[in-house]
Amino acid sequence: MNAISATRRTIRREWTAFGTLLIISVGLMGVSSTQTAHDLEAAVNWAAGPVETFLNSAADTAGSYWSALTQIDRLRTQNELLKQENLTLQEELNRMDAISKLNDDWTKVTAAAAGIPYQTTTVRVVVRDISDVSQRTLIVNKGSDDGLVEGQVVIDAGGALVGRIQTVDPTVSKILLISDPTAVVVGKEAKSGAVGTIQGSLSGQLKISGLDVTPDVAKTLKGQPVVTAGEFLACTNNISPYPPGLLIGTITDVTSDPNAVVQSATVAPAAHLTDATFLLVITDFKGGFGPALPSGGVVAPGSSASPGSSVRPGSSASPVSTAKPGASASPSVCQ
């Protein structure tokens, strides 16, 4: 019974609320068309206009800031990606220069190998030691496993003399540069045919001494090329360990002494001693030291060292005497 009464009360309250709302709605609809309602609406809109404008402006500003922050973050990310791409492209560009130089060097050394009358092996420089505190040497990437032996002559892609192999390991070899003070080679000045001993120096320039020319002739030698003499060494049973005709360098300065029997000069090396990448090792030239001559023996042009003779690094740097042009053409008697 109590439940039925409660249900009825609830229904009455709902219908009462519905009726009240309906009456209010009808009343407002009737009032809204009056001038007073219009005036009230206009006053409310006028009063709320600045607030609405401020809120709209604040919302637009906040939206703009948020959009700007989002765009800045996106641009920052894109900028970082572009920086990384730029660094990658720059690294590739730098590598392209190095690769291009390697290709050029390889092309030149290959062409040089085909143009010289000797068998050669191409080697690549892997270590450079060109300081003044130790011997000036290069280490290349081939050794005894590739058929290289001590004393073999090394030239660059232009055919200019670089030096000789000083030591050999199974996979690498050390080259003593001609610019080292301990390196000596017999050279011939191309114009006069004068032969002299060329030795390296701390400055990297070469010094040629013992030129058997007059002071007047010596003054004309500046700018002339100097090549390996490659001649039979007078008063010895030795052949020059250097093939004849290899370019050594160009005379840059002449020391002319009218009171001296022989003259001297400075030679700029023609080979790329500091920046060469690929070099050629001459493998079929047989020069070196033969058996010692008896005192007063006669040295004939054909008495060369045996083909299998071994040349110790730097040993060619000390010939007994310097051969003059044509010294190999006739026998001489050694005292």
Buried (B, 14 or more C-beta within 10 A) or exposed (E): EEEEEEEEEEEEEEEEEEEEEEEEEEEEEEEEEEEEEEEEEEEEEEEEEEEEEEEEEEEEEEEEEEEEEEEEEEEEEEEEEEEEEEEEEEEEEEEEEEEEEEEEBBEBBBEBBEEBEBEBBBBBBEEBBBEEEEBBBBBBBBBBEBEBBBBBBBBBBEBBBBBBBBBBEEEBBBBBBBBBBBBBBBBBBBBBEBBBBBBBEEEBBBBBBBBBBEBEBBEEBEEBBBBBBBBBBBBBBBBBBBBEBBBBBBBEEBBBEEEEEBBBBBBBBBBBBEEBBBBBBBBEBBBBBBEEBEEEBEBEEEBBBEEEBEBEBBBBBEBEBBBBBEBBEEEBEBE
